[in-house]
Amino acid sequence: METDTLEKHEAMQYLREYNEQEIFYQQYQQKKHDNQSLQLLLKDYDHNNFMQKQIYIEEFLLRGQNEFEKEDTMWLGQEKDIEVRKYSRFMPQLSAIHDFFEMIYVLENEMYVEVEDKKIALKSGDIAFIPPDTIHKPLVMENTIAIQIMIRKSTFQKVFFKMLKGNHVISEFFLNALYIKENKHILIFHSHMDKNLLDCSLQLFIENHNRFPSYQLIMNNLFEILLCLLLRFKPNHMNVIQVKPYSDIRMIQMLQYIQQCCEHITLQKMAEKFNLSQSYLSRYIARTLGKSFREIRQEIRLEKACEMLTGSNLQVDHISGAVGYQNVEHFIRLFKKKYQLTPHQYRLNNKVEQTSNQYE
């Protein structure tokens, strides 16, 4: 835990100052072409030191340079959903791939991100969303001030379920990333340093730094506000960069429809909605998503149940009916099979985690 409390008016100056990672990277860049000097610099470090300090160099990336962190190493056993960091200047230009969502927000000057064969320029005020399992190479300039907000893929659907509903660009992006593996997009917003967005993002950084009581809950709420602010942007202030030549708008529309109507949707109703036969629709979903209609519907229903368990005091039987299961025992069995907890245990466990982690 950080020991020095960071105030809002200090945040930008704090980000401009060199931190431990940047000082190391600067020394590394100066010595990496002289093997003897480099070995002297590295002799007091091992792989675990670097992982704990979030420092990445070729010499210590045991799995190769195309993987930095997975969720289990990124959060080191913590139950929080979001991590916020400053992008380190002088960091080596290494390709990265990870299994969580990353949001890059450039606060001053510019940086670049290489994705597949595309080099994307991000200027001051630009926000870029990178989906999980996407190889990308950040190119940070010496005068770049940028933060990265990382969101667990495993909890996105539960915590930010509401953002997956509706017909808007954010919903399309996250549904693409969560369900359609072949369809990789990079979502970019040109905020022109919108004050509300800047304040919200800096507050996220401050909460992550200070870790005061209830900071995790506050961070989740701040991130949801941030997404809502982005929904206000006009189409000419955003663009979607398609990384792979694959597009299936109809499947996105279907996923949005299941999200909105998960409690009473059936394959027959969906086939009628999209003017398809049930047999064709069933094969189409299985081929595109790698799961059956029934599996997708169940996944979405249980995600909605998680949101209701942590966001309301409704009884379990009421939640069961609200997400489409009239047989509460059947609902409890399905829920326990997926999350290894009963709905009641899940609700208690989340409340205990929020309380116990407040004072870390």
N, C-alpha and C positions, 0 to 999 in steps of 0.2 A: 504494500500500500504506500502511496506517495505521502510524505510527511508534511510538505509545505502546502498550505491552502492556497488555491488559485482563485483570485477574484475576477469578475467579468472584465473590468477595465484593464486587467493585466494580461488577458489571454493572447492578444496579438503580439505583444512584446515578448511574451514567453515563447510563442511559436517561432519568432524570429531568432531567438538565441540558439546557439548550438547546444544540442543535447549530447549525451554520452555516445549514442550510436553514431552521430555525425562526426564527432571528434575522432572516434575509432576509424570510420570510413575514410576520413581525410588522411589520417596516418597510413592507412592501408594503401590508398591510391598512390601515396608518395613512395612507398617501399615495395610495392608488389613486383616491380621489375628488377629488384635486387634481392635475390633469394636469401642471402645471409641476413640482410636487414629484416626481411619479411619473417623469417623463422624466429628471430629475436622478439619481434612484435607478438607473434602467435604463441610463444612458448608457455605463457601463463594461462592460456585458454584451452578449453576442450569443447567438444560438440555441445555438451549440456550447457556450458556457460553461454555460448552463442544463442542457443534456443531460448534460454531464459531472458536474455537481453534483447531478443528479436533482432539479431545481427546475422546477415546472410552473406557469405562469401563462398566461392567455389570450393575452397579447401575443406570446408566443414559441412557441405551439403552432401550427406552420405548417400542419399537416394538419387543423386544427380541434380542438376540445376533446374529441372522443370517441376520441382515441387517444393514449396516453402512449408506450408502448414495445413494440417487437417483440423477439423473442429476439436478433436480430443486434445491435440497439442496446443492449439490456438488459445483455448480457454482454460487449459490446465485443470480440468475437473470442476471449474466454477459453473454455476447454473445460470449465469447471466446470458442474455440473448444478443447483446451488442458489445462490441469493443471499438474504441476510437483511438486512433494514433495519428501522430504527425508523420508525414512522408519524409524520410531522411534524405537530406542532401548528401551528395558524394557517394551515394549507394551504388554498388556495381550494377551494370546493366545485365541483369539475369532474368531469364524467362521464369514465370511463376504459374502454378496451377493449384487451386485449392477448392475445397468442397463447401464454401460458404459464399454468400453474396458480398460484393465489395462496392462501396460508393466512394468515389474520389471527388473531392471538392477543392478546386484551386482557389486560394485566397489572394495570392499575389503573384504577378508575373505569369509564367506558363510552364507546362510540361508536356510530354508526349507519352502515348501508350501505343505500343505495337501489338496488334491482335491479328493472328494469321499473317496475311500479306499486306495488311493495312496499317499505316502509321497515322494515328489520330492526334491532332493538336488540341490541347485543352488550354484555353486562355483564362485569365483572371475572371472568376465568377462562374466558370463552367463546372457542371456536375456530371459525372459519368457513372453509370451503373454497369458493373461487369458481372455476368452470371457465373454460377459455379461451374467447375470443370472446363474452364476456358483458358487456354494458354495465352498469357499476355506478358509483355515486357514493359515495365514503367521506366521512363527516361526522365529523371528529375534534374533540373538545372541547378546551378550553384545558388541562384537567387530565388528559387521556387519556394513558396510557402503553400503547402497543401496538407489536407488531412484525409485520412481514409477511415470510413465507417464500415465495419464488418458485421454482417448479420448472419446468424446461423440459418442454414437452409433447413435444418431439422426442426426448428421452432418457428420459422417464418409463418407457416400456414396456421399455426395455433395462435400466435400472438397478434399477427397482422392479417387475420382472416378477412376482415372487412375490406381491405385494400384489393383483394382478389375478385371482389364482386363489382359489377358495373362494366360498362363498355367505355373504357378509357385506356390511354397508352400505358399507364403504369400496370393496370390489371393485365393487359396483353403481354407486357414484358415478363412479369413474374410467372404467369401461367405458362408461357413459353419455356422459361428456364426450369420450372418445377416439373413439367409433365412431358414436354416434347424435346427429347434429348438432341435430335438432329438440328433443331432450329435455334441457332445461337444469334442473339442480337446484343448490341451495345446501345444503351439508351443514354442520350446526352441532352442536358438542359443548359441553355445559355441564360443565366440568371442576371447578368450585368450587375452583380453584387447587390442583389435585392436585399434590403435591410432586414426584413423578417426572416428570410432564409439564413442570412449570415448570423443573426442573433440566435436562432434556433440551433444551428450547427455548432457555434461556439459554446452554447450552454451544454450541448451534448458532450463536447470535449471536456468542459469544466467538471461536469458531473462524473465522468469517467475518471478524471484526475483526482478529485477530492474524495469520492466514495463516502459521502455522508449518508446517514440513515435514509433508507428507501430510494437510494440513487438508481437502482436497477429499474424500479417501477417508473421513476421519473424519466429515465433514458428511453424506455419503451414508449412512453407517452409523447416525448419530444420527437422521436423518430416518426411516429404516426402523424404528428402535426406537420413535420417536414414533408412527408409524402402528400399530405393534403394541400400544403402550400404549392407544391409542384403541380398539382392538378389544375391550378388556376392559370398555368402558363398556356399561352396561345401556341398553335401549331408551328408558327414561324420562329418560335423561341426554343424549339426542340427538334431533334432528329434521331432517327433510328438507323444504326449502321448494321447491316446484315453481314454477319461474319461468314456464314456458309450459305451457298446458293440453294436454299430450301425455304418454301413458304407454304403455309396451310392455314389461311385465315379462317376457313370454315371450322377447323378443329378448335381454334381459340374461341370462336363464337359458341361452340358446343360446350366447352369447359366453363365459359362464363354462365351459360344457361344452367348447367348442373349446379354451379355455385349458388345461383340465385334461387333455384327451386329444389334444392337437394332433399328437402323433407318429403316431397310428394312426387318427385320425378320418376318416371318409368321408361323403359326402353321404347315402349309403344308411343307414349306421349312425345318423346324426343324424336322418334322417327316421323311422326306426324308434323311436328314443328319444322323439321328440316326437309320434308317431302322426300323421305327415303324409306325403303323397305326395312323392316326390323333386322332381317338377316344380313343385308348389306351394311347397315349401320353397326351391327355387332362386330362384323369382320373388320370394318374400317377403323373402329376404335381400338380393337386388339392389335391391328397391324401398326397403327400410328403411335400408340402409347405403350404398347407392350403389356397392357393390362385389359381385363374385360370391363364392360360398362359397369357391372355389379361391383367390381373391385374399386374402380374410380369413384363411384357413388358412395361406397362405404368409407373410403379414405376421406372424402370431403365431409361426409356426415360426422365422422369422428373428430375431424379438425374443428368443425363448428361446435361440437360438444365441448371440446377443450376450452374454446373461447368462452362459452357460456358458464362452464364450471369455475373458471378463474375470474370472470367478469361479472358474475351475478350470484345471488343467494338462492336461486331456484332449486327446488328439490330435484333429485336425480330422475325420478319418474317423469317430471314435467319436461326436463331436458331431453330425455329419451324420446318422448312424443314429439317435441319441437323439431328434432332432427330426423324424424321419420320412422322411429321404432316404437310401435305400440306395445311390444312385449319387452318390458324393462329388464327381465332376466337375460333375454337374448342380447340386448344392448350391452349389459354389463359384461357378458362373456366376450363379446367382440372387442369391447374397449380394453379389457384386461389382456386379451391376446395381443393387441397392438402395443400397449404401453406398459405391460407388466404390472399394472396397478388397477384397482377398481376405480370407478369415477370418484367415489368418496375419498379414497386414499390419494388420488391425484390432486383433488382440491386441497386436502390437508397438507400434502407434501409441498405444493406450490406456496402455500401460506407460510409453512415452516421455513422453506428456503428463503423466501423474501425477508423474513424476520432475522434468521440466523446470519444471512449475508450482509445485513445492514451495517454491521460493525466490523467488517473485515478491514 
